Amino acid sequence: MRNCFILLFLTFTVFISCNDESSTYTVGEDFLDIDTKVSVTDTLSIITSTILLDSVSTTNSSRSLIGALQDEDFGNLTSQPFFNLLTSDYNINTDAIYDSIGVILYYDRYYYGDTTKIQTYKVHEIIENFEPSGDDDTFYNTSSLKYSDEILGELSFTPFPNKKDSIYIPIKNSFGEILFNKLKNNEVNNSDDLYQIFKGLTIASDTNSNATLGFSKSSIVMRMYYTIEDGDSEDNSYYNDYTIQSYTRNFNKITSNRASTSLSSLVTYEDYIKSTSTNNLAYIQSGSALNMRVDIPHIKNLNSLEQNGTTINASLKFYPDIKSYESNSIGADSLAVYIIDNKNRLVQQLVGVDGSTVYAKYNTQNDEFNSKSYYSADITYFIEQVQTSSYNLNYSLLFQFPNNNSSVNKIRIYDSVNSENKMKLSLTYLLY
C-alpha cells in the first residue's frame, strides 16, 4: 500500500510543546485531488529527567584525571587515578649508586575549572592487589583500592595545561632506595617479582583546588636516577623508568557528593529527578554518571490517526544552558545517544535507519534576531521501532558526553517547559 502511493505523499510536522492546542488542517482537491490532512498537535509530550547510571567504566582510560571541583548544582567532585607501574629493565650495575626518584606527569591539554589557583598533589603507594571487586577485569568510577596514608611525594604548583610541559613530583628517598637495592641485588628480576613488592601508585589532589587536569596515561613515568662512577669524565648519570603497561591495571576513581544540591535524591541507577523539580533543567556530567533522560510517552498515539501513516523523519532539538559551562568554554560538539529501559538500564546505542551511530550534534543558529546554540538528534529509527513494535516498548532516550570516562565536563539542558529555549520534537509523517 505504501509503495503504491509513495509519489502522492504530503508531509506534516508535529511540534511538541506545552500548549493545550490541537488542530487539523485539510488540503483540498487542488493538491493532486487528494484529501490530505496536516495536523499540529500537543498530544505527544516530552518528559525530561536527570538520572544516575550505576557506574562508568574507567579502566584503561587514555587520560588520568587529577583534581577536585566544587559546584552548587552538580556537587563536589574529586578525580583520582590509580595505576600499576612496571619496568622493562631489571638489571642495575652492582657499582651503581642511588640518586633520587620521582613521578613525571605530562599534560594532555585537558582541564576543567580554575587553573589560576595553586594545585597540590600527593602521591601514595597502593597496598592491596590491583584487582577489581567484581567478576570481570573492569574498574569503574566508583572503584577504589587501599593505599597507604603515608605521603610518598607532594607538590604544590600553578598549572599550565595548554603548554607542552610536565610536572615532576619528588618521591621519598627511603622508598626509592629500597626498590633500587632490590633490583641491584637481583631480588627483583621480572614483573612478577616487582608486583609482589610494589602494587602501584595513586595521586590525590587537594580538595580546595577547584580544577581537574588531564595527563596522558601513556606518558606517566616513575623515574629512578642513579650514577655509575667509572673514572672517566663522561656523563655517568642513568635512570630506570616505570610505566603503565597493563590494560587493566589503571583507572580513574571519580566521586561526587551531591548532598547539598537539588540532585541529592539520586542514589541508585533507578532513581530520576524530573526537570520540573530542577528549574526546568536536566543535568549531564561525564565521569560522575549523571545523564539526561528523555521520555516521549505517547508515541503509539500516532497510530490513532484516522488515516494510515508512517514516520519518515523525527528530530529532537534542545538547547544547552551556556552559563553551566561558559567559564571553561567546554561544551561538546556532540552528545552520545542511547536507548534505555524503564529502569535506566542501557539497551543499545541509538542508530539511524541506515545503521550508523546517532549523535546529538551541536549547531549554532545565527540570524538577525538572535544567536543560539542547540543540539539536534535524528531519532527517526527510535520512533519507528516503538511505534511499530507489537510489544509495549517502555523505552526512553539517554544523552551523555561521548568521552564519558576521560573527562568531567558538565552541562545543563533546557526542557520542553522552558519558555525561551524549549526542547522540541519535530515529526514528519506520511499519510496514505
C-alpha positions in Angstrom: 0.0 0.0 0.0 2.8 2.4 1.0 4.7 1.8 -2.3 1.6 2.5 -4.4 1.2 6.0 -3.0 4.8 7.0 -2.4 4.6 9.7 -5.1 1.5 11.2 -3.7 2.6 11.9 -0.1 2.4 15.1 1.8 4.4 15.6 5.0 3.4 17.4 8.1 5.4 18.4 11.1 4.3 17.8 14.6 5.8 20.3 17.1 5.8 19.1 20.7 5.0 21.9 23.1 3.4 22.6 26.4 0.4 24.4 24.9 -3.1 22.8 25.1 -3.9 23.4 21.4 -4.5 20.6 18.9 -5.7 21.2 15.4 -6.1 19.5 12.0 -5.8 21.2 8.6 -7.2 19.7 5.4 -5.6 20.3 2.0 -8.4 20.3 -0.7 -8.7 18.8 -4.1 -6.4 21.4 -5.7 -3.4 19.2 -4.4 -3.4 16.2 -6.7 -7.1 15.7 -6.0 -6.3 14.0 -2.7 -7.9 14.8 0.7 -4.8 15.0 2.8 -4.7 16.2 6.4 -1.9 18.2 8.0 -2.0 18.1 11.8 -0.4 20.2 14.5 -0.8 18.6 17.9 0.5 18.6 21.5 -0.8 15.2 22.4 2.8 13.9 22.4 4.6 15.3 25.4 8.3 15.3 26.3 9.3 14.5 29.8 12.9 15.3 30.7 14.8 14.0 33.8 18.2 13.7 35.3 19.3 10.1 36.1 22.3 8.5 37.7 23.7 5.4 35.9 25.0 2.6 38.1 28.6 3.4 37.2 31.0 4.4 34.4 33.8 2.1 33.3 37.1 3.9 33.7 39.5 1.0 33.1 42.3 1.9 30.7 41.1 5.4 30.1 43.5 7.3 27.8 43.7 10.1 30.3 44.5 10.2 34.0 42.3 12.8 35.8 43.5 14.5 38.9 41.7 17.3 40.8 38.6 18.5 42.5 35.6 20.6 41.6 33.1 22.4 43.7 29.7 23.2 42.2 26.5 24.3 43.8 24.4 22.5 41.2 26.4 19.4 40.4 28.1 18.9 43.8 31.7 18.4 44.9 33.6 16.1 42.6 37.1 14.5 43.0 39.2 12.7 40.4 42.0 10.3 41.5 43.9 7.9 39.2 45.2 4.5 40.3 47.9 2.8 38.2 50.3 -0.2 38.4 53.8 0.5 37.1 56.4 -1.9 35.6 59.8 -1.5 34.1 61.4 -3.2 31.1 64.9 -3.2 32.6 65.6 -5.2 35.7 69.4 -5.1 35.5 71.3 -2.5 37.5 75.0 -2.5 37.7 76.4 -3.6 41.0 78.6 -0.4 41.1 75.5 1.8 40.7 74.8 4.5 43.3 71.2 5.6 44.0 70.4 9.2 43.4 66.7 10.0 43.5 63.2 9.0 42.3 60.1 10.9 41.3 56.9 10.8 39.2 56.6 12.7 35.9 53.2 13.7 34.6 52.8 15.1 31.1 49.8 17.4 30.4 47.5 16.3 27.6 45.9 19.9 27.5 42.6 18.8 29.1 41.4 20.8 32.1 38.2 21.9 33.7 37.9 24.5 36.4 40.0 27.4 37.7 43.7 26.7 36.7 44.9 30.0 38.2 44.8 28.5 41.7 47.7 26.6 43.1 47.2 22.8 42.9 48.6 20.4 45.5 49.1 16.7 44.5 50.0 13.9 47.0 51.4 10.5 45.9 50.5 7.4 47.9 51.5 3.7 47.5 48.8 1.2 46.7 48.9 -1.6 49.4 46.5 -4.2 48.0 46.4 -6.4 44.9 45.4 -4.4 41.8 42.2 -6.3 41.2 38.6 -5.2 40.7 36.0 -6.2 43.2 33.7 -7.7 40.6 33.9 -10.8 38.5 35.3 -9.1 35.4 38.5 -7.1 34.9 36.7 -3.8 34.9 37.2 -0.8 37.2 34.6 1.9 37.4 34.4 5.5 38.6 33.1 4.1 41.9 36.1 1.6 42.3 38.9 2.1 44.7 42.0 0.4 46.1 43.6 0.6 49.6 46.6 2.8 49.7 49.0 3.9 52.5 48.3 7.0 54.5 52.0 7.9 54.1 52.6 10.6 51.6 55.5 9.4 49.3 55.7 12.7 47.5 53.9 16.1 47.4 54.0 19.1 45.1 52.2 22.4 45.0 52.3 24.2 41.7 50.5 26.5 39.3 49.4 24.5 36.2 49.9 25.4 32.6 47.9 22.7 30.9 48.0 24.3 27.4 51.8 24.0 27.2 53.7 21.0 26.1 55.1 20.5 29.5 55.2 18.2 32.5 55.3 18.3 36.3 57.8 16.4 38.5 56.8 15.1 41.9 59.8 14.0 44.0 59.3 10.8 46.0 60.9 10.0 49.3 64.4 8.5 49.0 63.6 5.9 51.6 61.1 4.3 49.2 63.4 4.7 46.2 66.4 3.2 47.9 64.6 0.1 48.9 63.4 -0.5 45.4 66.8 0.3 43.9 68.7 -2.1 46.2 66.3 -5.0 45.5 67.0 -4.5 41.8 70.7 -4.1 42.3 70.9 -7.2 44.5 68.9 -9.3 41.9 66.0 -9.8 44.4 63.7 -8.4 41.7 64.2 -9.9 38.2 60.9 -9.7 36.4 57.4 -8.2 36.5 56.0 -10.8 38.9 58.8 -10.2 41.4 58.2 -6.4 41.2 54.4 -6.8 41.6 55.0 -8.7 44.9 56.7 -5.7 46.5 55.1 -2.8 44.6 51.4 -2.7 43.5 51.3 0.8 42.1 50.6 4.4 43.0 47.7 6.8 43.3 47.7 10.6 43.2 45.2 12.6 45.3 44.5 16.3 44.9 43.9 18.9 47.5 40.1 19.2 47.5 40.2 23.0 47.6 41.9 23.3 44.2 38.6 23.6 42.2 40.2 22.3 39.0 40.7 19.0 37.3 43.7 18.4 35.0 44.3 15.7 32.4 47.6 13.8 32.0 48.3 11.4 29.2 48.2 7.9 30.6 50.8 6.6 28.1 53.4 9.1 29.3 53.1 8.8 33.1 56.5 7.8 34.4 58.1 7.0 37.7 61.8 7.6 37.1 64.7 6.3 39.3 68.0 8.1 38.9 71.4 6.6 39.7 75.1 7.0 38.8 77.9 4.7 37.9 81.4 6.1 38.5 83.9 4.6 36.1 86.7 7.0 36.4 86.2 8.9 33.1 85.0 12.4 32.6 81.9 11.5 30.6 78.3 11.7 31.9 77.7 8.8 34.3 74.1 9.5 35.0 71.5 6.9 34.3 67.8 6.3 35.0 65.3 3.5 35.2 61.7 4.1 34.0 58.5 2.6 35.4 55.4 3.0 33.2 51.8 1.8 32.9 52.0 -1.4 30.8 48.8 -3.2 31.8 45.5 -2.5 30.0 43.5 -3.5 33.1 45.7 -2.1 36.0 44.8 1.6 35.7 41.6 3.5 36.2 40.2 6.8 37.4 38.2 7.0 40.6 35.6 9.8 40.2 33.4 10.6 43.2 30.7 13.2 43.6 29.0 14.5 46.7 25.6 16.0 45.8 24.2 16.1 49.3 23.6 19.8 49.3 22.2 20.1 45.8 18.8 19.6 44.2 20.2 16.2 42.9 20.7 14.8 46.3 17.9 12.2 45.9 19.8 10.5 43.1 21.2 7.5 44.9 20.7 4.4 42.7 20.5 3.9 39.0 16.7 3.5 39.1 16.3 7.0 40.6 15.4 10.0 38.5 14.5 13.6 39.0 12.2 15.3 36.6 13.4 18.7 35.2 10.2 20.3 36.6 11.9 19.9 40.0 15.2 21.4 38.9 14.2 24.7 37.4 13.3 23.1 34.1 16.8 21.9 33.5 18.3 18.4 33.1 21.9 17.7 34.1 24.8 15.9 32.3 28.2 15.4 33.8 30.8 13.0 32.4 32.7 10.8 34.8 30.1 11.0 37.5 27.4 9.0 35.7 24.9 11.9 35.6 22.9 11.8 32.4 19.8 13.3 30.8 16.8 11.0 30.2 14.1 11.9 27.6 10.7 10.2 27.6 8.2 10.5 24.8 5.3 8.6 26.4 2.7 8.8 23.7 4.5 7.7 20.6 1.9 5.0 20.0 -0.8 7.7 19.7 0.4 8.4 16.2 -1.3 5.2 15.2 -4.7 6.5 16.2 -4.8 9.0 13.3 -7.8 8.3 11.1 -5.6 7.6 8.1 -2.8 5.1 7.7 0.7 6.7 8.0 4.3 6.2 8.9 7.0 8.4 10.4 9.7 9.3 7.8 11.6 11.7 10.0 11.9 12.6 13.7 14.3 15.2 15.1 14.8 16.2 18.7 16.1 19.7 19.2 17.3 21.1 22.6 19.3 24.0 24.0 22.1 24.0 26.5 22.4 26.5 29.3 25.6 28.2 28.3 26.1 29.5 31.8 26.6 25.9 33.0 29.9 25.7 31.2 30.8 29.1 29.8 33.7 29.7 32.3 35.6 27.0 30.5 34.1 27.3 27.1 33.9 23.5 27.2 30.6 22.2 25.9 30.6 19.3 23.4 30.5 19.1 19.7 28.1 16.1 20.1 26.4 14.0 22.7 26.1 10.2 22.6 22.5 8.9 22.5 21.4 5.6 24.0 18.2 3.7 24.3 17.3 2.7 27.9 14.5 0.8 29.6 12.2 1.9 32.3 14.8 1.1 35.0 17.5 3.2 33.3 19.4 0.2 32.0 21.2 0.6 28.7 19.6 -1.3 25.8 21.8 -0.1 23.0 23.4 2.9 21.4 21.0 4.6 19.1 21.5 4.1 15.4 19.9 5.6 12.3 17.7 4.0 9.7 21.0 3.3 7.7 22.6 1.6 10.7 25.0 4.4 11.5 25.5 5.6 15.1 23.4 8.6 16.0 24.8 11.6 17.9 23.1 14.8 19.1 25.1 17.3 17.1 26.0 20.8 18.2 24.8 23.7 16.0 24.8 27.4 16.1 21.7 29.3 15.0 22.5 32.8 13.7 20.1 35.3 12.3 19.2 39.0 12.6 17.1 38.4 15.6 19.2 36.1 17.8 22.1 33.7 18.1 21.6 30.5 19.9 23.4 27.2 20.2 21.5 23.9 20.2 21.7 20.2 19.8 19.7 18.1 17.3 19.4 14.4 17.0 17.8 12.2 14.4 15.6 9.8 16.4 13.6 8.5 13.5 14.6 4.9 14.0 13.7 5.0 17.7 10.3 6.4 17.0 9.6 3.9 14.3 10.7 0.9 16.4 8.5 2.0 19.4 5.6 2.9 17.2 5.5 -0.3 15.1 6.6 -2.9 17.7 4.0 -5.5 18.6 5.3 -5.1 22.2 4.8 -2.2 24.5 8.4 -1.0 24.5 8.7 1.2 27.6 11.9 2.7 26.3 13.5 6.2 26.7 16.5 8.1 25.4 19.6 8.8 27.3 22.1 11.6 26.5 25.7 11.7 27.7 29.2 13.1 26.8 31.0 10.8 24.3 34.2 10.8 26.4 32.3 9.8 29.5 35.2 8.1 31.2 38.0 10.6 30.5 36.6 14.0 31.4 34.5 15.8 34.0 32.7 18.1 31.7 29.2 19.3 32.7 26.2 20.9 31.1 22.6 21.7 31.8 19.8 21.3 29.2 16.6 23.2 29.0 13.4 21.1 28.9 10.2 21.3 26.9 8.6 23.6 29.6 11.1 26.3 29.4 9.6 29.3 27.8 12.6 30.7 25.9 14.7 27.7 24.9 12.1 24.9 24.6 13.0 21.4 23.7 11.1 20.3 20.6 10.3 17.2 18.8 9.6 17.6 15.0 7.9 14.8 13.2 7.4 14.4 9.5 4.6 11.9 9.0 3.5 10.3 5.7 -0.3 9.7 5.4 -1.6 7.4 2.8 
